[in-house]
Structure formats: C-alpha cells, structure tokens
C-alpha cells in the first residue's frame, strides 16, 4: 500500500510494505486519472462487506505532478509485493488451518446449511457479529457452534432476537457495523436459556477497557471465508496473524479516503496475498488473549488490494451498549 508518500522512515506502514526504502515527500497535484473500486462488504458471503457485494464510492487517484522518482518507487514497491505470485491466488486467512477447538468462541452464521458470515459467542445467550450480515429474516438463519469443518455434525441453534446497533449505517459507509443475536433456548446443550460451555464451545470475553487498539498491535482473525479470490469457502476453520495499521494512513486519499472512523480498526497481514475476505465478516479480531477486540467488517472486492486494507469494527467503544443489551 502506498499512501500519500509522505511517510516518516519509522512509520509502521513503511516498515511493513516499503522495508528499507526511503520515501520522500511530494507535492500534491490534481487528479488526472481515477479508477473506481468496488468494495466487498464482508457480508454473508464478502464493502464488499467481508458478505454481499456493494459498490463503494471510494476512488484512488494519481496526482498529475507526481515526480518521476516517486513513480519509480511505486513500481519497485508493487513489484516486490507481487513478485512470485498473482494477486488472485489469494490465501485469505493465511492458508493456515486452525487447530481443532482452538477457537471455541467461533460461530458460523448459516442460511439453508451454507455459511454466510462469522460470529463470536460473547455470552452464554448472545453472539456478536456484523450488522450487514443480517440481510435475511431470522427464521431463515441458524447459528452453528462448536464447528471446525463446515458440514460436520455440530450444534445448530435458531435465533430468538436480533439487535443491530441503533446507529448502524448500511453500505457503503458501514458505520457501527455490529449486531447481537440472542440464541433461542432449545436442545440439551442449553441450560436455563444459556449455551452450556464445553471443550468446543466457550464465550470470548469483552474488552475490559474502552481504550482503542494501538497501531502496531499484533492480532489474529479466524473464519471460513474464501481461500482464493473468487474461489470457494474454506472447509476447515482458518486463521491469520495481522497487525493494526495507523488510522491516519488508512484515511489517506489513496486508501479509504477519510472513511475510517475512530471506532474502526485497519488491519494488514504479515505477508502478501493474505487478508480476510468474503465470508469472514462478523468474525472476531483477537489482539489480547481471551478478549474480542474487533469484528471483521469490510474490505475491497479484491480482498488483498494493498490500497484498501481490511477494516474491522472496534468492540471496546461499544462495550456499554453490548452489556446493556445483554442485561435486558
């Protein structure tokens, strides 16, 4: 990803993508060429939400007075990032299968037996997911818990109630992209209306403080999203190590162009051709062991687009709303 090319040498973005290259400051010019990019909402299937597709209003522009050395630097950077691989040969969640039962809080939100979005069990009665995933009537949706391989025998529950954040805004903005799903109390694994914890099913704690996740923080994401751009869902749960990018960089005109709010988290993987993608929306971002830091929300239609880092909704700012909803 190459933002305004006005990065400090010690900037985290430069460290990750530009390695030891030195970046000089350039003047700003008028945009002479803009190419619109559709955004992949990680919706049930991938602003694109990382679910159903939606068109983004964001555009990437190249200044007319960009200096020649800058263009050469861009070519060097992109060449290094893409060398040895096609960007469509995307290993979405890093291509690494999670150890069975290592994420007992993971939930698969399904329609007619097909995975649509991820979710995270945050209470014995409640699942937290992305609001944009809920495009169907709740009677058509199921929550599958204790799952590792899609299609394997597992515990499936209906949804009793859906509570979207009251200030949720649909695509393309996708602000406050959170929803709580109350588990319908049926089956032998429910005790007094609560999911019974076990080796394969266990809630993940909410953040204890409302403090934002710091840039540079190391986190992980998990899900059953696409394993290749335009490909199939993962059969087994996948996981990927990511780190948090500086919000100011993410808001640069060449990236999300000011659309990243203080309640969002920009994420980047530690290697090329890795990112959350369609089907991973609603899944948890875990930055501190035992706590959910974010919920995967959206990315570019090309999930590994270096100019459109994956974005999650930070959970800490919404903890009071989550706890209030759960107490009702």
C-alpha positions as CSV (number, residue, x, y, z in Angstrom):
1,X,0.0,0.0,0.0
2,X,1.4,3.4,-0.9
3,X,-0.4,6.3,0.7
4,X,0.5,10.0,0.3
5,X,4.2,9.1,0.0
6,X,4.8,11.5,2.9
7,X,5.7,8.8,5.4
8,X,8.2,9.0,8.1
9,X,11.0,6.5,8.0
10,X,9.9,4.9,11.2
11,X,6.2,4.7,10.1
12,X,4.7,1.2,10.6
13,X,3.4,1.2,7.1
14,X,6.8,1.8,5.7
15,X,8.2,-0.9,7.9
16,X,5.7,-3.4,6.6
17,X,5.5,-2.6,3.0
18,X,8.5,-0.4,2.0
19,X,11.0,-2.3,4.1
20,X,14.3,-0.3,3.9
21,X,13.3,2.0,1.0
22,X,13.3,5.7,1.8
23,X,10.3,7.7,0.9
24,X,10.5,11.4,0.1
25,X,7.7,14.0,0.5
26,X,5.9,15.0,-2.7
27,X,3.7,17.9,-3.6
28,X,0.0,17.5,-4.1
29,X,-1.5,17.7,-7.6
30,X,-4.8,17.5,-9.4
31,X,-6.1,14.0,-10.1
32,X,-5.9,13.3,-13.8
33,X,-7.0,9.7,-13.6
34,X,-9.3,7.9,-11.2
35,X,-10.3,4.3,-11.1
36,X,-13.3,3.4,-9.0
37,X,-13.0,0.3,-6.9
38,X,-16.0,-1.8,-5.9
39,X,-15.9,-2.6,-2.2
40,X,-16.5,-6.1,-0.9
41,X,-18.9,-5.9,2.2
42,X,-17.9,-8.9,4.3
43,X,-21.5,-9.7,4.2
44,X,-23.0,-13.1,4.5
45,X,-21.0,-14.3,1.6
46,X,-17.7,-11.0,1.3
47,X,-17.9,-3.2,1.1
48,X,-17.7,-5.6,-0.4
49,X,-18.7,-6.4,3.4
50,X,-16.3,-9.2,4.0
51,X,-20.6,-10.6,2.8
52,X,-22.7,-9.5,-0.1
53,X,-21.2,-7.2,-2.7
54,X,-21.8,-3.4,-2.7
55,X,-20.4,-0.6,-4.7
56,X,-18.1,1.8,-2.9
57,X,-17.9,5.5,-3.6
58,X,-14.1,5.5,-2.9
59,X,-11.7,6.2,-5.7
60,X,-7.9,6.0,-6.0
61,X,-6.3,8.9,-7.8
62,X,-2.8,9.6,-9.1
63,X,-1.6,13.3,-8.9
64,X,-0.7,14.8,-12.3
65,X,2.5,16.4,-11.0
66,X,3.9,13.3,-9.3
67,X,7.7,13.2,-9.7
68,X,9.5,10.6,-11.7
69,X,11.4,9.1,-8.8
70,X,8.1,8.7,-6.9
71,X,6.6,6.7,-9.8
72,X,9.8,4.5,-9.9
73,X,9.4,3.9,-6.2
74,X,5.8,2.9,-6.6
75,X,6.8,0.3,-9.3
76,X,9.6,-1.0,-7.1
77,X,7.2,-1.4,-4.2
78,X,4.4,-3.0,-6.1
79,X,6.9,-5.3,-7.9
80,X,8.3,-6.5,-4.7
81,X,4.8,-7.1,-3.3
82,X,3.6,-9.0,-6.3
83,X,6.8,-10.9,-7.3
84,X,6.3,-14.6,-7.5
85,X,2.5,-14.5,-7.2
86,X,-0.7,-13.5,-8.8
87,X,-2.9,-11.3,-6.6
88,X,-5.8,-13.5,-7.5
89,X,-4.0,-16.5,-6.0
90,X,-5.1,-15.3,-2.6
91,X,-4.8,-17.3,0.6
92,X,-7.4,-15.4,2.5
93,X,-6.9,-16.4,6.1
94,X,-3.3,-17.0,5.5
95,X,-3.9,-20.5,4.3
96,X,-3.3,-21.9,7.8
97,X,-5.8,-24.3,9.3
98,X,-6.6,-23.6,12.9
99,X,-6.0,-26.3,15.4
100,X,-9.4,-28.0,16.1
101,X,-11.2,-26.5,19.1
102,X,-8.6,-23.7,19.4
103,X,-11.3,-21.1,18.8
104,X,-14.3,-22.4,20.8
105,X,-16.0,-19.0,20.7
106,X,-16.3,-19.1,16.8
107,X,-19.8,-19.2,15.3
108,X,-20.9,-19.8,11.7
109,X,-24.0,-17.9,10.7
110,X,-25.7,-20.0,8.1
111,X,-28.7,-20.0,5.7
112,X,-30.0,-23.3,4.4
113,X,-26.8,-25.0,5.6
114,X,-24.5,-22.6,3.8
115,X,-22.0,-20.5,5.7
116,X,-22.7,-16.8,5.3
117,X,-20.7,-14.9,8.0
118,X,-18.7,-15.5,11.1
119,X,-19.7,-14.5,14.6
120,X,-18.3,-14.8,18.2
121,X,-20.0,-16.1,21.3
122,X,-19.6,-13.3,23.9
123,X,-22.2,-14.6,26.4
124,X,-24.0,-17.8,27.0
125,X,-27.1,-16.3,25.4
126,X,-25.6,-13.9,22.9
127,X,-23.5,-13.9,19.7
128,X,-21.8,-10.8,18.3
129,X,-21.5,-10.3,14.5
130,X,-21.5,-7.7,11.8
131,X,-24.9,-6.0,11.3
132,X,-24.5,-6.1,7.5
133,X,-24.6,-9.9,7.6
134,X,-28.2,-9.9,8.6
135,X,-30.0,-9.4,5.2
136,X,-32.3,-12.4,5.7
137,X,-35.2,-13.0,8.0
138,X,-34.1,-14.6,11.3
139,X,-36.3,-17.6,10.6
140,X,-34.0,-18.4,7.7
141,X,-30.8,-18.2,9.7
142,X,-29.0,-20.6,12.0
143,X,-26.1,-20.3,14.5
144,X,-23.7,-23.2,14.3
145,X,-21.4,-23.6,17.4
146,X,-18.5,-25.9,18.2
147,X,-17.7,-26.2,14.5
148,X,-14.3,-26.8,12.9
149,X,-15.1,-28.3,9.4
150,X,-18.1,-26.9,7.6
151,X,-20.8,-29.6,7.2
152,X,-19.6,-31.8,10.1
153,X,-22.1,-32.7,12.9
154,X,-22.3,-29.7,15.2
155,X,-24.7,-27.8,17.5
156,X,-27.2,-25.7,15.5
157,X,-29.5,-23.1,17.1
158,X,-32.2,-20.8,15.9
159,X,-32.1,-17.1,16.6
160,X,-34.5,-15.7,19.1
161,X,-33.8,-12.0,18.6
162,X,-31.6,-9.6,16.5
163,X,-30.4,-6.3,18.0
164,X,-28.5,-4.2,15.5
165,X,-26.6,-1.2,16.8
166,X,-29.1,1.8,16.8
167,X,-26.7,3.9,14.8
168,X,-25.8,1.3,12.2
169,X,-25.4,2.7,8.7
170,X,-25.6,0.4,5.7
171,X,-23.1,0.2,2.9
172,X,-21.3,2.0,1.6
173,X,-20.5,3.7,4.9
174,X,-20.9,0.6,7.2
175,X,-20.5,2.6,10.4
176,X,-21.4,1.0,13.8
177,X,-21.5,-2.4,12.0
178,X,-22.4,-4.6,14.9
179,X,-25.3,-6.8,15.9
180,X,-26.2,-9.1,18.8
181,X,-28.0,-12.3,18.2
182,X,-29.8,-14.0,21.0
183,X,-29.7,-17.8,21.0
184,X,-33.1,-19.5,21.0
185,X,-33.2,-21.8,24.1
186,X,-33.7,-25.2,22.6
187,X,-31.8,-28.5,22.8
188,X,-29.9,-30.4,25.5
189,X,-26.9,-28.0,25.3
190,X,-29.0,-25.2,26.7
191,X,-29.3,-24.7,30.4
192,X,-31.7,-22.1,31.8
193,X,-31.6,-20.4,28.4
194,X,-27.8,-20.4,28.2
195,X,-25.4,-22.2,26.0
196,X,-23.6,-24.8,28.1
197,X,-19.8,-24.2,27.9
198,X,-17.7,-27.2,26.8
199,X,-14.3,-28.0,25.3
200,X,-15.6,-26.9,21.9
201,X,-18.0,-24.1,22.9
202,X,-16.9,-21.2,25.2
203,X,-17.6,-17.4,25.2
204,X,-14.9,-14.9,24.4
205,X,-14.6,-12.0,26.9
206,X,-15.4,-8.4,26.0
207,X,-12.7,-5.8,26.4
208,X,-12.3,-4.6,30.0
209,X,-11.5,-1.0,28.9
210,X,-12.7,1.3,26.2
211,X,-9.2,2.1,25.1
212,X,-8.5,1.9,21.3
213,X,-6.3,-0.8,19.9
214,X,-2.9,0.8,19.3
215,X,-1.3,0.9,15.9
216,X,1.2,-1.9,15.6
217,X,-0.7,-4.2,17.9
218,X,-0.5,-7.9,16.8
219,X,-3.8,-9.6,16.4
220,X,-5.4,-12.6,14.7
221,X,-8.5,-13.3,12.7
222,X,-10.3,-16.5,12.0
223,X,-13.1,-17.7,9.7
224,X,-14.4,-19.9,6.9
225,X,-14.2,-17.2,4.2
226,X,-12.9,-17.7,0.7
227,X,-9.5,-19.3,0.4
228,X,-8.9,-17.8,-3.1
229,X,-10.2,-14.7,-4.7
230,X,-13.4,-15.8,-6.4
231,X,-13.0,-19.3,-5.1
232,X,-14.7,-21.5,-2.5
233,X,-15.3,-21.2,1.2
234,X,-12.7,-22.9,3.4
235,X,-13.8,-26.3,4.6
236,X,-11.9,-26.1,7.9
237,X,-11.6,-23.0,10.1
238,X,-8.7,-20.8,9.0
239,X,-6.7,-18.3,11.0
240,X,-4.3,-15.4,10.1
241,X,-1.9,-13.2,12.0
242,X,-2.5,-9.5,11.3
243,X,-1.4,-6.2,12.8
244,X,-3.2,-2.9,13.3
245,X,-2.3,0.0,10.9
246,X,-2.2,3.6,11.8
247,X,-5.7,5.2,11.2
248,X,-4.3,8.3,9.6
249,X,-2.5,6.2,7.0
250,X,-5.7,4.3,6.3
251,X,-7.6,7.5,5.9
252,X,-5.2,8.8,3.2
253,X,-6.8,9.8,-0.1
254,X,-5.2,6.8,-1.8
255,X,-6.7,4.4,0.7
256,X,-10.0,4.7,2.5
257,X,-10.1,8.5,1.9
258,X,-11.3,9.6,5.3
259,X,-13.9,7.0,5.8
260,X,-12.2,5.2,8.7
261,X,-13.8,6.4,11.9
262,X,-12.2,6.2,15.4
263,X,-14.4,3.2,16.0
264,X,-12.8,1.2,13.2
265,X,-9.6,-0.8,13.0
266,X,-7.4,-1.1,9.9
267,X,-5.7,-4.5,9.5
268,X,-2.8,-5.8,7.5
269,X,-1.4,-9.3,7.2
270,X,2.3,-10.1,7.7
271,X,2.7,-11.4,4.1
272,X,1.4,-10.6,0.6
273,X,-1.8,-12.2,-0.7
274,X,-3.3,-12.7,2.7
275,X,-6.4,-11.0,4.1
276,X,-9.9,-11.7,5.4
277,X,-12.4,-12.0,2.6
278,X,-16.0,-12.8,1.6
279,X,-17.5,-15.0,4.3
280,X,-15.2,-13.7,7.1
281,X,-17.3,-10.7,8.0
282,X,-18.7,-10.9,11.5
283,X,-15.7,-12.9,12.8
284,X,-13.6,-11.8,15.7
285,X,-10.3,-9.9,15.8
286,X,-8.4,-11.0,18.8
287,X,-5.5,-8.8,19.9
288,X,-5.2,-9.7,23.6
289,X,-5.6,-13.3,24.6
290,X,-9.1,-14.0,25.8
291,X,-10.7,-10.8,24.6
292,X,-12.5,-9.8,21.4
293,X,-11.0,-6.5,20.0
294,X,-13.0,-6.2,16.8
295,X,-15.5,-7.6,14.4
296,X,-14.4,-8.0,10.7
297,X,-16.5,-5.6,8.6
298,X,-15.3,-4.8,5.1
299,X,-12.5,-4.8,2.5
300,X,-12.0,-4.3,-1.2
301,X,-13.7,-6.6,-3.7
302,X,-10.2,-7.8,-4.3
303,X,-9.6,-8.7,-0.8
304,X,-5.8,-8.3,-1.0
305,X,-5.9,-4.9,-2.6
306,X,-2.9,-3.2,-1.0
307,X,-4.7,0.2,-1.2
308,X,-7.8,-1.0,0.6
309,X,-6.7,-2.7,3.9
310,X,-9.3,-4.8,5.7
311,X,-11.3,-3.0,8.2
312,X,-13.0,-4.2,11.5
313,X,-15.3,-2.5,13.9
314,X,-13.6,-1.9,17.2
315,X,-15.5,-3.6,20.1
316,X,-14.2,-1.6,23.1
317,X,-16.2,1.6,22.3
318,X,-19.4,-0.4,22.1
319,X,-18.9,-2.4,25.3
320,X,-21.5,-0.4,27.3
321,X,-24.1,-0.9,24.5
322,X,-23.3,-4.7,24.4
323,X,-23.5,-5.1,28.1
324,X,-26.8,-3.1,28.4
325,X,-28.4,-5.2,25.6
326,X,-27.3,-8.5,27.2
327,X,-28.7,-7.4,30.6
328,X,-32.2,-6.8,29.2
